[in-house]
Amino acid sequence: MKVAQFDTVGKPLCIVDVDDPKPGTDGMIIKVCRCGICGSDLHITEEPETFGASKGDVLGHEFSGEVLEVGSEVEGLKAGDFVSVAPLHGCGKCDSCLRGEPAWCESMKLIGGGYAQYAAVTERQCRKLPWGINADDGALAEPFSVALHGIVQSKMKQGDRVLIVGAGAIGLAVAFWARRMGAGKVVVTSRGRYQEDRAMSLGASHFVQSDEEMPRKVAEICGGQPDIVFECVGSVGLIDHCIDLVRPRGTVLVLGLCTHTDHLDSFRAITKEVTIIMSVFFNMHEFVSAIDALDSGQYAPQNLITETVSLDAMPDAFEKLRNRTTQCKILVDPFGS
C-alpha cells in the first residue's frame, strides 16, 4: 500500500510503498476513506522527540474508513461497515477503558496511521457511522470530539457569553458546540479575517479581529467580559492573555497545544479568582455524539472543510500549512488522484 511517512525534521513527508497491514485478533483492517490534516501532526514533525515519533512513522489520527477484514475476536463490526476511528489506544480492560475513557488508561497510546491507504485498528477504537452519514465526513469526528470535551470540561451553561481565541479547526469546532448547546454569545477572534465567514457558518454569533481594540469590542458585544474564554491556539503567553479577557471568577479553558514552557501573571489570576482548565482528548461517549452531529443541518460541521487532496499531493499541502494560510481543515483522500 501507499503511505506518507515521517522522515526527519525539516524534510517533507515522503510517499512510499509498504506492506499491507494485518489485523490483530481483536482488530480489523480498514480502507481509509478520508484523513484530516491536524496541527498536532505539524507539531510532531517539528518536535518528534517530544511526541515519541520516529523516522518511518505514519501519522494521521483523524480518519474514517470501510472495514475490509476483521479478527477472530471482533463481534460488533463486519466487513462493509463504515467507521470513524478514535486514535486513543488503551488496554481495553482497565476501569478507564471500560468507562469509555481510553485517553486516561495507563497504557494509552495515541496512534496515527491515517495517512495511508489501509490501517490496522482495534474494534474498541471504532464506532460505526449511522445510516445517512457520509464516510468521507467521518474524519471530522475526532476534532469535533476534542472540541466537545472542552465544552464539557468548561461546564458551560446555556446563556453563557463565550469568547474563542483562535479560528483554526478546533476553535471553530468549539463555536459549533457552544452555539448548539445554548451559549448566549459565541464570539470568535483571530488575527486575520479570512475565517470570518466560516466561523459564522459554524455557529459564531460574532467575529472580532484580534488587535488592540479587541477586548473593548468583545466587552461591548457581551455586555461585559465573557464568562468563558477558550484558548485554541497554543502560543506562549496566550493563557495569560485569556486571563485578562475573562470576567472575574470566569473560566479559561485551554485547548491550544503549546509545547514550550509558558508563563502567566498568577497574581492577576488569583485576584480575579479565575478557573483555569486544561483539556485534551475526549471520551468515547463524546466521540459518538460528534459522529451524530455530522448529520446537522444549520451550522454543519462540513463547513470546516476547505479542500480535499490526494495522498500524493498531501506532503506539499502539509508543508504549506506551516505558514499562515486561508485553509482550515484539509482532508486527504488516499485513493484520490
N, C-alpha and C positions, 0 to 999 in steps of 0.2 A: 504494500500500500504506500501511498504518498503521504508524507508528513512535513510539517515545518518544525525544524529542530533549533533549539538554542545552541549557539556556538560559543562565543566569548564576548565579554564586554566590549562594546564599540563596533561589533560586527552585526549585520542584519541576520535575522533568522534565515536558515537555509532549507531549501526544499530538497528532500532526499527520499529514496525508496527504502523501506524497511520491511521485515517480515510481518505478515498479518498477525494480530494478537489472538490468543487462545483464551477461552473463558475458564474461570475457576468453577468449582462445583457449586458455589453459591452466587455465581455471576453470569454475565452474558456478554455477547458481542453486539454492539450497536453500529449501524451505519450512521455516521454523523450527518445530520441534515444542515444544521447551522451552528456556528460557534461565535460568540461575541468577543470582540477585542476589548479587554479591560485595562484600565490604567494600572491595576496591580501587576499585570504582566509586563508593562513597561518598567515598573519599579524593579521587578525580578531580574530583568535583563541588565539593569544598571547596577544592582547590588545583589548579585546571586548568592554571595556568602550569607547575607542576612536572612535569605529565604531558603537556604539549603538547596539551591539549584546547581546543576552541573552541566557540563558540556554534553550535548546529545539529548537533553530533556525535551519532551514535547509539552508545551504549555497549552493554555486554553481551558478555562474552567466554567465557561458559560455556554453549555451546549445541550442540544436535543438530538434525538435520532430515532431510527427504526430498529427494533430488536430483530436480529438475524439468527442468533443461536443462543441457547440457554444451557446452563449447567444442570447437573442431575438433581441438585437440591433446590432449584428455583421452582416456586409453586404459583406465585401470583401473576407472573408475566409470561408471555409466549412470543414466538416469532410472529412478526407482523404488527405487534403493538408499537405505538409511538410514545416516547417518553421524554421528559425533561430529567436531566441528571444534576443532582446536587454534588458538588465536589468535596463533600465532607465525608471522609472515610474513617469511621470508628470501628471498634471491635465488634459491635453488634450484640454484645452480651451484658455490658455493664449497665448500671442504673441510668446513666445519662443517655446511652444509646436506646435503651428500652423506653425512655420517655420521649424519644424522637429528638434528642439533643446531641447528636454525634460530635458537634463542634467542641463540646466540653468533655469528651471522652479522653482519658489519659493517653490513649493510643492514637488520637486523631491525627490524620494526615490530610493536608489539602492537596487533592490530586488534580492534575491537568489532563492532557490527552485529547482535548477538543480540536486542536489544530492538526487534524488528521482525517483520513477518510473513514477509519474504523477505530473504535475504542473498546477496551475491556473495562467493565464496571461491575459492581455488585448490585444485586437486586435491591438491597435496602437503600441504595443511593438514588434509586429511580422512582418516579411517580408517573403513572400512565396519564397521557393527555386525554381529557374528556372529549367526547364527540363534538365536533364543530370548532375545535381549537387547532389551528394550523401547526403542523410540526415545526415549520420554519420559525414560528413565533415562540416556540417553547424555549428557545435560547434566552429569552428575556426573563424567564422565571427567576434565575439566580440574582441578577442585580435588583429586581423588584422585591425579592425576599430580604436582601440586605437592608433596603430602604424601609420595608415594613417592620423589620426587627428594631430599627432605630426609632420609628414612631412609637412602637410598643414600649420600648425602654424609656422613652421620654415621658410616658404617662400623659400624653396629650389628651385634653378633654375637648369636647365639642364647644365651639366658640372661641377657643384659644387663638391668640394672634401669633402667627408663626413667621419667622424670618429664616430663609435658607440661603446660606452664604456659599455660592458656587453653583454654576449652571451646567455642570457636567452630567453624566448619566445618572449618578447616584443622587445628586441634588434634585434633578428633575423628577426622578422616581419618588423622592420624598414629597415633592409638591403634589404628585399624583395621589399618594396615600393621604396626605394631610387634607386635601380637598375632599376626597372620597369619605374620610372619616370625620368630617364636620368642622374643620378649623374655621374660625371666623374670618381670618385674613391669612392669605398664603402669599407672602412676598418673596420673590427670588431676586438676589443681587449678584452681579458679576461685573468684571472689569469691562467687558465689551457687551454690545447689544445684539450680537449675531445669534444668540439663542433665545432672544425675547419671544418671537412668535412660537417657537417650540415650547417654551416654558408655559405660555398661555394655553397652548393646545393640550398640555398635560395636567392642567389644573391650577396654575398660578392665578391669583386674583390681580397681582400687580408685579411689575418688573422695574427694578431701580438699578441704574448703572452705579457701580462702586466708585465713588470719588469722595471728596471732602464733604459734599452736601448729602451724601447717602444717609447718615444717621438721622439727620433732621427730616429728610423726606420720608424715611421709614416711620419715624415717630408720628408724623402728620397722618400717614395712611392708617396706622394702627391706633391712633388716639393715645399715644404714649409708647414707651419702649415695649417690644414684643415679649410675650410670655415665654416663648421657647425660641432659641436660635440654634439651628442645625449647621454645624461646621462640616462642609462637604468638599473641602479642597485638600487639606493635608499639608499646609505650609507652616514653617516655623513662625511663631508669633500670632497665628490666626486664632488660636483658642483665647489668648489674651484679648484680642480684638473683639471676639464674640462676647466675652465677659463684659466689656464696655458697652456693647449694644443691647444686652438683655436687661429687662427690668429687675429691680431689687427682688430677691427671692425667686427669680426666674430660673430657667434651666438652660444650660448649654449642652447639647448632645453632639458628641464628636464622632463623625463617620469618616472624616478625611484620614487617609493613611499617610502619616509623616514618619519617616524612618530616622530622623535626626533628633537629637536632644532639643527639647523645646523649653520655653520659659514663659512665665506669667507673673503678673502682679498679684501675689497672694493676698496682700493687704486689701486691695480693692475687691477681690473676690470674696473675702471673708466679711468685709464690712457690708457688702451687698447681700450676703448670705446666698450666694449663687450655688445652685446644684450643678456639678459638672459630671456628666455621664459619658463613659466610653462605650461604644457599640461596634461590634464586628460580627460577621457571620449571621446565622439565623437558625431556627429550629425547623423540623420537617413539617410541622403544622403550618408555619408561616410560608413554607415552600409551596404547600398545597393551595393556600389562599392566594399566593401570587399566580399560580397556574390558573386558578379560577378567574382571576381578574383579567387575564389575557382576552377574555370574551367581552370586555367592557365596550360600551358604546361611546358616549361622550368622554373626552379625556382618555382616549385609547392609549395603552402602553406602546402600541406600534408606532406612535408618533415620535418615539425616541430614536428610531432607526433612520440613519441618514444615507447609508449606502450598503450594498452587498457586493463583496468581491470574491474572486476565485482564490483557491489556495495558492496558485502560482503568483497571483498579484498581491497576496496578503503581506509578504515581507516589506514591500515598498509602502503599502498603506500603513503598516505598523510603524515604520520609521518616521513617516510624516506626522504621526500623532505626537511625536516628541516635541514638536513645536506647536504653538497656539494655532489652531485651525477652526474652521466653521463646522467641523464634523462633531457628531455626538456619539452615537453608537453604530459602529461598523460591524456587520455580520460577515462571517466567512462561509462560503458555500464550497465545501471540499470537492464537490463533483462538478462545480461550475467551470465554464471555460472563459 
